[in-house]
Amino acid sequence: MKPIYRSVIRAVSLIAATTTVAFSQEPADPEKSEIAELRQQVQDLTRLVKDLQQKVETTPAAAPAPPVEPVLPPADFSDAKAAVEPPTPPHEPDLTTDLAADPLSAPKRSDSSIFNPEISTAIDSVASYSASANNANFTVRDIELMVQANVDQLAHAYVVFNAESELDPWTKTDPFNEVSLGVEEAAVETTNLPYGLAVKSGQFFADFSRLGKVHSHELPFTDRPASLEGILGGETKARGVELSWVPPINHYIRFTAGAVDNIGAEEPVTESLETLDGEGSQLFASSTNRSFGDITYYTRAATIFELSDSVSLNVGADYAHGTDFGTRELASADFKLTWIPDAASFNRLEIGGEVLHGKSDGAFAPDALFAGNPTHGSSTADGAYIYAEYRIGKQWEPGFRYDWFRPEVWAETDSNSDGIADGLSRSQYSQNALSAYLTYNFDEFNRLRLEVSHLTGDSGSFDGHDDDWVGLLQWTITIGPHKHSFQP
């Protein structure tokens, strides 16, 4: 207590002395009563100081406290000077306020960068050569720009812009053909619904089939199988709403249901009419408006079986029905078997495949109506593919693929050879493709792939030829966290 009183005495003495000096110099014309009152206050204050001094001298001195290791606040590099100042000795406590040693936490700082979306890019370049057409092409197949972010704790949104060129080894590319940037996907999906539910809305790749919903540059091989390309119409691009449910049970299983305008980025082979000029046209008629009955409804069920610690099996099945252009039905079933021989290594065997069926029927469009010919009809297509690849370490990944495709095709005919279509014909052909490919992964952002395919078919399936060898060299790079969400 003695040091504290001593500090108090010093402070009071200083105040008293200062006040005495100040009032020793009388103002020019003060009020006498006011001066007397102030002098009385100074005398009372002096008397109080003497009493306190007498009490301090009569109080026994307390034992000095043992030295205490000072507890410094967490290092704050914004105030390095305060962090390195030596503490006040314990026998002479400093009663002044030290803001650097204030136990209160520093005020929270808001960082607006957490609201910035993730922006990434993928560039997919393919060089191709067709032996039958003796044609070499250099194609930038995909330039994708993806912007995505969490809207809040309830939703996630993303937009994918794409400048895409068709991969056609048999036709000479036009170096001056401009490719415009368009919106490939723009959707919002929930992230925090109860009971395993999730909703997606906007323009997206519908959860239909296994590889139909995968972007071209993320396929396990370079080109999309003809069965997927022809029956689905390329990627499963759609606009509408999709609901998925993962039941809260021990075994993983997912159910998906959707309502969209259509499925497919391009016109499927079952809805296409081959014209004399080779441009193609719509085979089936469509109404001017889309009623609820014209909407395409689809469903998918998928599950995963853990056969052992190193082997898993994914299976799925799909069905879709819609009446936008005629009545269209789609069905598929897929699987993927994965074997990881050593969990500590990157080696992995993957075998996957899919069986697809498509059918369209209805009244023909005006371009398909000719005197004496049918006014309505149907078209079917069947196909399947299977592939196997083995990843060796981090870099090398060889594989092969077999693809089978058998569509029915409606085409215009010119019976009198005058260059004007005067009828229709329906035919069915099949084609097969056996491909071998080798992928080299420089890292997760840079990949090089070489693919060689032997194609066989009939009806001049490959630029008028029934047999062809095609070579593809693919170089894919990604900039930033470019990953599309994928459901098995």
C-alpha positions as CSV (number, residue, x, y, z in Angstrom):
1,M,0.0,0.0,0.0
2,K,2.9,2.4,0.7
3,P,3.9,2.8,-3.0
4,I,0.3,3.6,-3.9
5,Y,-0.1,6.2,-1.1
6,R,3.2,7.7,-2.1
7,S,2.0,8.2,-5.6
8,V,-1.2,9.7,-4.4
9,I,0.7,12.1,-2.1
10,R,3.0,13.1,-4.9
11,A,0.0,13.8,-7.2
12,V,-1.9,15.8,-4.5
13,S,1.3,17.8,-3.5
14,L,1.9,18.7,-7.1
15,I,-1.7,19.9,-7.5
16,A,-1.5,21.9,-4.2
17,A,1.9,23.5,-5.1
18,T,0.7,24.4,-8.6
19,T,-2.5,25.9,-7.2
20,T,-0.6,27.9,-4.5
21,V,1.7,29.3,-7.1
22,A,-1.1,30.2,-9.4
23,F,-3.0,32.1,-6.7
24,S,0.1,33.8,-5.3
25,Q,-0.2,36.0,-8.4
26,E,-3.4,37.8,-7.8
27,P,-5.4,39.0,-10.7
28,A,-5.8,42.6,-11.4
29,D,-9.3,42.9,-10.0
30,P,-10.7,39.7,-8.5
31,E,-13.7,39.3,-6.3
32,K,-12.4,39.2,-2.7
33,S,-14.9,36.7,-1.5
34,E,-14.0,34.3,-4.3
35,I,-10.3,34.6,-3.5
36,A,-10.9,33.8,0.1
37,E,-12.9,30.7,-0.8
38,L,-10.1,29.4,-3.1
39,R,-7.5,30.0,-0.4
40,Q,-9.5,28.1,2.1
41,Q,-9.8,25.2,-0.4
42,V,-6.0,25.2,-0.8
43,Q,-5.5,25.1,3.0
44,D,-7.9,22.2,3.3
45,L,-6.1,20.3,0.6
46,T,-2.7,20.9,2.2
47,R,-4.1,19.6,5.6
48,L,-5.4,16.5,3.9
49,V,-2.0,15.8,2.3
50,K,-0.3,16.0,5.7
51,D,-2.8,13.6,7.2
52,L,-2.2,11.0,4.4
53,Q,1.5,11.3,4.8
54,Q,1.4,10.7,8.5
55,K,-0.8,7.5,8.0
56,V,1.6,6.1,5.4
57,E,4.6,6.6,7.7
58,T,2.9,4.7,10.5
59,T,1.8,1.8,8.3
60,P,4.3,-1.2,8.3
61,A,5.9,-1.9,5.0
62,A,4.6,-4.9,3.1
63,A,6.9,-7.6,1.9
64,P,7.9,-7.0,-1.7
65,A,6.0,-9.2,-4.2
66,P,8.1,-11.9,-6.0
67,P,9.1,-11.0,-9.6
68,V,6.4,-12.1,-12.0
69,E,7.1,-13.1,-15.6
70,P,5.1,-10.6,-17.6
71,V,2.4,-12.0,-19.8
72,L,2.5,-10.4,-23.2
73,P,-0.5,-10.1,-25.4
74,P,-0.5,-12.1,-28.7
75,A,1.9,-10.6,-31.2
76,D,0.3,-7.8,-33.2
77,F,2.5,-6.8,-36.1
78,S,0.5,-3.7,-36.6
79,D,1.9,-2.4,-33.2
80,A,5.4,-3.8,-33.0
81,K,6.7,-1.0,-30.8
82,A,4.2,-1.8,-28.0
83,A,5.1,-5.5,-28.2
84,V,8.8,-5.1,-27.5
85,E,8.6,-2.4,-24.7
86,P,9.9,-3.8,-21.4
87,P,7.3,-4.2,-18.6
88,T,7.2,-1.8,-15.7
89,P,9.2,-3.1,-12.6
90,P,6.8,-4.6,-10.1
91,H,8.0,-2.4,-7.2
92,E,7.1,0.7,-9.1
93,P,3.7,0.0,-10.7
94,D,2.7,2.4,-13.5
95,L,-0.9,3.4,-13.1
96,T,-1.1,4.9,-16.5
97,T,-3.3,3.2,-19.1
98,D,-1.3,1.0,-21.6
99,L,-3.4,0.3,-24.6
100,A,-1.0,-2.3,-25.9
101,A,-1.6,-4.5,-22.8
102,D,-5.4,-4.0,-22.9
103,P,-6.9,-7.5,-22.4
104,L,-9.8,-6.6,-24.6
105,S,-9.7,-8.1,-28.1
106,A,-9.0,-5.9,-31.0
107,P,-12.1,-4.8,-33.0
108,K,-13.1,-7.2,-35.8
109,R,-12.1,-6.2,-39.3
110,S,-14.3,-7.0,-42.2
111,D,-12.6,-8.4,-45.3
112,S,-14.7,-7.8,-48.4
113,S,-12.6,-10.3,-50.4
114,I,-14.6,-13.2,-49.0
115,F,-17.5,-12.0,-51.2
116,N,-15.4,-12.2,-54.3
117,P,-16.4,-15.1,-56.6
118,E,-14.0,-17.8,-57.9
119,I,-13.0,-17.2,-61.5
120,S,-11.4,-19.9,-63.6
121,T,-10.7,-20.8,-67.2
122,A,-10.2,-24.0,-69.2
123,I,-8.7,-24.1,-72.7
124,D,-9.0,-27.3,-74.7
125,S,-7.1,-27.5,-78.0
126,V,-7.3,-30.5,-80.3
127,A,-5.3,-31.3,-83.4
128,S,-6.9,-34.0,-85.7
129,Y,-6.2,-36.0,-88.8
130,S,-8.5,-38.2,-90.9
131,A,-6.8,-40.7,-93.2
132,S,-9.8,-41.2,-95.4
133,A,-10.3,-37.5,-96.0
134,N,-6.6,-36.7,-95.8
135,N,-7.5,-33.7,-93.7
136,A,-5.6,-32.1,-90.8
137,N,-7.3,-29.6,-88.5
138,F,-6.2,-27.5,-85.6
139,T,-9.2,-26.7,-83.4
140,V,-9.7,-24.8,-80.1
141,R,-12.6,-26.9,-79.1
142,D,-13.5,-25.3,-75.8
143,I,-12.6,-22.0,-74.1
144,E,-14.6,-22.0,-70.8
145,L,-14.8,-19.2,-68.3
146,M,-16.4,-20.2,-65.0
147,V,-17.6,-17.8,-62.3
148,Q,-18.9,-19.3,-59.1
149,A,-19.5,-18.4,-55.4
150,N,-21.7,-19.1,-52.4
151,V,-24.6,-16.7,-52.4
152,D,-25.1,-17.2,-48.7
153,Q,-25.4,-20.1,-46.3
154,L,-28.3,-21.4,-48.3
155,A,-27.3,-21.4,-52.0
156,H,-24.4,-21.6,-54.4
157,A,-24.5,-20.1,-57.9
158,Y,-22.3,-20.5,-61.0
159,V,-22.1,-19.3,-64.6
160,V,-20.1,-21.0,-67.4
161,F,-19.3,-19.0,-70.6
162,N,-18.1,-21.1,-73.5
163,A,-16.7,-20.4,-76.9
164,E,-17.0,-23.9,-78.6
165,S,-15.9,-25.2,-82.0
166,E,-17.1,-28.5,-83.4
167,L,-14.6,-31.3,-83.5
168,D,-14.9,-32.5,-87.1
169,P,-11.8,-34.3,-88.5
170,W,-13.3,-34.8,-91.9
171,T,-14.0,-31.2,-92.8
172,K,-11.4,-28.5,-93.3
173,T,-11.8,-25.8,-90.7
174,D,-12.3,-22.2,-91.7
175,P,-9.5,-20.1,-90.1
176,F,-11.6,-17.0,-90.4
177,N,-14.8,-18.4,-88.9
178,E,-15.6,-16.4,-85.8
179,V,-16.7,-18.2,-82.6
180,S,-18.9,-16.2,-80.3
181,L,-18.9,-16.6,-76.5
182,G,-22.2,-17.9,-75.1
183,V,-23.7,-18.9,-71.8
184,E,-23.4,-22.7,-71.4
185,E,-24.6,-22.9,-67.8
186,A,-26.1,-20.4,-65.4
187,A,-27.7,-21.9,-62.4
188,V,-28.3,-21.7,-58.6
189,E,-28.4,-24.7,-56.3
190,T,-29.3,-25.0,-52.7
191,T,-26.7,-26.1,-50.2
192,N,-28.5,-26.4,-46.8
193,L,-31.9,-28.1,-47.3
194,P,-33.0,-30.7,-44.7
195,Y,-33.6,-34.4,-45.3
196,G,-30.9,-34.7,-48.0
197,L,-32.8,-32.6,-50.5
198,A,-31.2,-30.2,-53.1
199,V,-32.8,-28.0,-55.8
200,K,-31.1,-26.6,-58.9
201,S,-32.7,-24.1,-61.2
202,G,-31.6,-22.3,-64.4
203,Q,-29.6,-23.5,-67.3
204,F,-27.5,-26.6,-66.5
205,F,-26.4,-30.0,-67.6
206,A,-29.2,-32.3,-66.5
207,D,-28.3,-35.2,-64.2
208,F,-29.0,-37.8,-67.0
209,S,-26.6,-40.6,-68.0
210,R,-23.1,-40.8,-66.7
211,L,-20.9,-39.0,-69.2
212,G,-23.6,-36.9,-71.0
213,K,-23.4,-34.4,-68.2
214,V,-19.6,-34.1,-68.4
215,H,-18.0,-31.2,-70.2
216,S,-15.9,-32.2,-73.2
217,H,-12.5,-31.2,-71.7
218,E,-13.2,-33.4,-68.6
219,L,-14.0,-36.6,-70.5
220,P,-11.7,-39.6,-69.8
221,F,-11.0,-39.7,-73.6
222,T,-10.7,-37.0,-76.2
223,D,-13.9,-37.3,-78.3
224,R,-17.4,-38.0,-77.2
225,P,-18.7,-41.5,-78.2
226,A,-21.0,-41.4,-81.2
227,S,-23.7,-43.2,-79.2
228,L,-23.8,-40.3,-76.7
229,E,-23.4,-37.7,-79.3
230,G,-26.2,-39.0,-81.5
231,I,-28.8,-40.2,-79.0
232,L,-28.6,-37.5,-76.4
233,G,-27.6,-34.7,-78.7
234,G,-24.2,-34.1,-77.2
235,E,-24.1,-32.8,-73.6
236,T,-27.3,-33.0,-71.5
237,K,-27.8,-29.2,-71.7
238,A,-31.3,-28.2,-70.3
239,R,-33.2,-25.3,-68.8
240,G,-35.6,-25.8,-66.0
241,V,-35.6,-27.2,-62.4
242,E,-34.0,-30.3,-60.9
243,L,-34.7,-31.9,-57.5
244,S,-32.3,-34.5,-56.0
245,W,-32.7,-36.5,-52.8
246,V,-30.1,-38.6,-50.9
247,P,-32.0,-40.5,-48.2
248,P,-30.4,-40.3,-44.7
249,I,-29.5,-44.0,-44.5
250,N,-26.2,-45.8,-44.2
251,H,-26.0,-46.8,-47.9
252,Y,-25.5,-44.0,-50.5
253,I,-28.3,-43.7,-53.0
254,R,-29.5,-40.7,-54.9
255,F,-32.7,-40.0,-56.7
256,T,-33.1,-37.2,-59.2
257,A,-36.2,-35.8,-60.9
258,G,-36.3,-32.8,-63.3
259,A,-38.6,-30.8,-65.5
260,V,-36.8,-29.0,-68.4
261,D,-37.5,-27.7,-71.9
262,N,-35.4,-30.4,-73.6
263,I,-32.3,-32.5,-73.1
264,G,-29.3,-32.1,-75.4
265,A,-27.1,-29.3,-76.6
266,E,-27.7,-30.3,-80.2
267,E,-30.5,-32.0,-82.2
268,P,-30.5,-35.8,-81.6
269,V,-30.3,-38.1,-84.6
270,T,-33.9,-39.4,-83.9
271,E,-35.3,-35.9,-84.6
272,S,-33.1,-35.0,-87.6
273,L,-34.0,-35.1,-91.3
274,E,-31.1,-35.4,-93.8
275,T,-31.7,-33.0,-96.6
276,L,-30.2,-33.0,-100.1
277,D,-28.0,-30.1,-99.4
278,G,-26.5,-31.8,-96.3
279,E,-27.7,-29.0,-94.0
280,G,-30.2,-31.1,-92.1
281,S,-33.7,-30.1,-90.9
282,Q,-36.2,-30.9,-88.2
283,L,-38.1,-34.2,-88.8
284,F,-41.0,-33.8,-86.4
285,A,-43.5,-30.9,-86.1
286,S,-43.6,-28.7,-83.0
287,S,-46.4,-26.5,-81.6
288,T,-45.9,-22.7,-81.3
289,N,-46.2,-22.9,-77.5
290,R,-44.9,-25.3,-74.9
291,S,-47.6,-26.6,-72.6
292,F,-47.0,-28.6,-69.5
293,G,-47.5,-31.8,-71.5
294,D,-44.6,-30.8,-73.8
295,I,-42.1,-30.4,-71.0
296,T,-39.4,-33.1,-70.8
297,Y,-39.5,-34.9,-67.5
298,Y,-36.7,-37.1,-66.4
299,T,-35.5,-39.2,-63.5
300,R,-32.3,-40.9,-62.4
301,A,-31.4,-43.3,-59.7
302,A,-27.7,-44.0,-58.8
303,T,-25.9,-45.8,-56.0
304,I,-22.4,-47.0,-55.0
305,F,-21.5,-50.4,-53.7
306,E,-18.2,-50.8,-51.7
307,L,-17.3,-54.3,-52.8
308,S,-14.1,-54.3,-50.7
309,D,-11.6,-51.8,-49.2
310,S,-10.1,-51.2,-52.7
311,V,-13.0,-51.9,-55.1
312,S,-16.2,-49.9,-55.6
313,L,-19.0,-50.1,-58.1
314,N,-21.2,-47.2,-59.3
315,V,-24.4,-48.0,-61.1
316,G,-27.2,-45.8,-62.5
317,A,-30.3,-45.8,-64.6
318,D,-32.3,-43.0,-66.3
319,Y,-35.5,-42.3,-68.2
320,A,-36.9,-39.2,-69.9
321,H,-40.1,-38.4,-71.7
322,G,-41.1,-35.2,-73.6
323,T,-43.3,-34.0,-76.5
324,D,-41.6,-30.8,-77.7
325,F,-40.7,-32.1,-81.1
326,G,-42.8,-35.2,-81.5
327,T,-42.8,-37.6,-78.6
328,R,-39.2,-38.3,-77.4
329,E,-38.2,-41.1,-75.0
330,L,-34.7,-41.7,-73.7
331,A,-33.4,-44.5,-71.5
332,S,-29.9,-45.5,-70.3
333,A,-28.1,-47.6,-67.8
334,D,-24.4,-47.1,-66.8
335,F,-21.7,-48.4,-64.5
336,K,-18.2,-47.7,-63.3
337,L,-15.9,-50.1,-61.5
338,T,-12.9,-48.6,-59.7
339,W,-10.0,-50.6,-58.2
340,I,-7.3,-48.8,-56.2
341,P,-4.6,-51.5,-55.4
342,D,-2.7,-49.4,-52.9
343,A,-4.3,-46.5,-51.1
344,A,-0.9,-44.9,-50.6
345,S,-0.2,-44.8,-54.3
346,F,-1.9,-43.0,-57.2
347,N,-2.4,-46.2,-59.2
348,R,-6.0,-46.8,-60.2
349,L,-8.0,-49.0,-62.6
350,E,-11.3,-47.7,-64.0
351,I,-13.8,-49.6,-66.2
352,G,-16.9,-47.9,-67.2
353,G,-19.7,-48.1,-69.8
354,E,-23.2,-47.3,-70.7
355,V,-26.2,-48.6,-72.8
356,L,-28.5,-46.0,-74.4
357,H,-31.8,-46.1,-76.3
358,G,-33.7,-43.2,-78.0
359,K,-37.0,-43.0,-79.8
360,S,-39.0,-40.1,-81.4
361,D,-42.3,-40.3,-83.2
362,G,-45.1,-38.0,-84.3
363,A,-46.3,-35.9,-87.1
364,F,-43.7,-34.8,-89.6
365,A,-42.6,-31.2,-90.0
366,P,-43.5,-29.2,-93.2
367,D,-40.0,-29.9,-94.7
368,A,-40.7,-33.7,-94.4
369,L,-44.1,-33.7,-96.1
370,F,-44.3,-34.9,-99.7
371,A,-47.2,-36.0,-101.8
372,G,-47.8,-39.7,-101.6
373,N,-45.4,-40.1,-98.6
374,P,-46.3,-40.7,-94.9
375,T,-47.3,-37.7,-92.8
376,H,-46.0,-39.2,-89.6
377,G,-43.5,-41.8,-88.4
378,S,-40.9,-42.8,-85.9
379,S,-37.1,-43.0,-85.5
380,T,-35.0,-45.1,-83.1
381,A,-31.4,-45.2,-82.1
382,D,-29.4,-47.6,-80.0
383,G,-25.8,-47.5,-78.8
384,A,-23.3,-48.5,-76.2
385,Y,-19.7,-47.8,-75.2
386,I,-17.2,-49.3,-72.7
387,Y,-13.8,-48.1,-71.7
388,A,-11.0,-49.1,-69.4
389,E,-8.0,-47.1,-68.3
390,Y,-5.2,-47.6,-65.7
391,R,-3.5,-44.7,-64.0
392,I,0.2,-45.4,-63.3
393,G,1.5,-43.0,-60.6
394,K,0.6,-39.3,-61.1
395,Q,1.4,-38.9,-64.8
396,W,0.7,-41.7,-67.1
397,E,-2.8,-43.1,-67.9
398,P,-3.3,-45.5,-70.9
399,G,-6.7,-46.7,-71.9
400,F,-9.0,-48.0,-74.7
401,R,-12.6,-47.6,-75.6
402,Y,-15.1,-49.4,-77.8
403,D,-18.2,-47.6,-79.1
404,W,-21.2,-49.1,-81.0
405,F,-24.0,-46.9,-82.6
406,R,-27.0,-48.0,-84.7
407,P,-29.5,-45.2,-85.6
408,E,-32.5,-45.0,-88.0
409,V,-32.3,-42.1,-90.4
410,W,-34.9,-40.3,-92.4
411,A,-33.6,-38.6,-95.5
412,E,-34.9,-36.6,-98.5
413,T,-34.8,-38.4,-101.9
414,D,-34.6,-37.1,-105.4
415,S,-36.2,-39.7,-107.6
416,N,-35.9,-37.8,-111.0
417,S,-32.4,-36.3,-110.2
418,D,-33.5,-32.8,-110.8
419,G,-31.9,-31.5,-107.6
420,I,-35.3,-31.0,-105.9
421,A,-36.4,-33.3,-103.0
422,D,-39.6,-35.2,-103.9
423,G,-39.8,-38.0,-101.2
424,L,-38.5,-39.6,-98.0
425,S,-36.6,-42.7,-97.2
426,R,-35.8,-44.4,-93.9
427,S,-32.7,-46.5,-93.4
428,Q,-30.7,-48.0,-90.6
429,Y,-26.9,-48.2,-90.4
430,S,-24.3,-49.1,-87.7
431,Q,-20.9,-47.9,-87.0
432,N,-18.1,-49.1,-84.6
433,A,-15.1,-47.4,-83.2
434,L,-12.1,-48.9,-81.4
435,S,-9.9,-46.3,-79.7
436,A,-6.6,-46.4,-77.8
437,Y,-5.4,-43.3,-75.9
438,L,-2.5,-42.3,-73.7
439,T,-2.8,-39.4,-71.2
440,Y,0.1,-37.6,-69.6
441,N,-0.7,-35.4,-66.7
442,F,2.0,-32.8,-66.1
443,D,0.0,-31.8,-63.0
444,E,-3.7,-31.3,-62.1
445,F,-3.8,-28.1,-64.3
446,N,-2.0,-29.3,-67.4
447,R,-2.7,-32.4,-69.5
448,L,-1.7,-33.9,-72.8
449,R,-3.5,-36.8,-74.5
450,L,-2.9,-38.8,-77.7
451,E,-5.8,-40.9,-79.2
452,V,-5.9,-43.1,-82.2
453,S,-9.3,-44.6,-83.4
454,H,-10.2,-47.1,-86.1
455,L,-13.7,-46.5,-87.4
456,T,-15.9,-48.9,-89.4
457,G,-19.4,-48.5,-90.6
458,D,-21.7,-48.5,-93.6
459,S,-23.6,-46.0,-95.7
460,G,-20.6,-43.8,-96.0
461,S,-20.6,-42.9,-92.3
462,F,-17.3,-41.2,-92.3
463,D,-17.2,-38.5,-95.0
464,G,-18.5,-41.0,-97.6
465,H,-16.1,-43.8,-96.4
466,D,-17.0,-46.9,-94.5
467,D,-13.5,-47.2,-92.9
468,D,-11.2,-44.6,-91.4
469,W,-8.2,-44.0,-89.1
470,V,-8.4,-40.8,-87.0
471,G,-5.7,-39.4,-84.8
472,L,-6.3,-36.8,-82.1
473,L,-3.8,-34.8,-80.0
474,Q,-5.4,-32.9,-77.1
475,W,-3.9,-30.3,-74.9
476,T,-6.0,-29.1,-72.0
477,I,-5.0,-26.5,-69.4
478,T,-7.0,-25.0,-66.5
479,I,-6.4,-21.7,-64.8
480,G,-7.8,-21.4,-61.3
481,P,-10.1,-23.8,-59.4
482,H,-12.0,-25.0,-62.5
483,K,-14.0,-27.9,-61.3
484,H,-17.6,-28.7,-62.3
485,S,-19.8,-30.4,-59.8
486,F,-20.4,-34.1,-60.7
487,Q,-22.9,-36.6,-59.4
488,P,-22.2,-40.3,-59.9
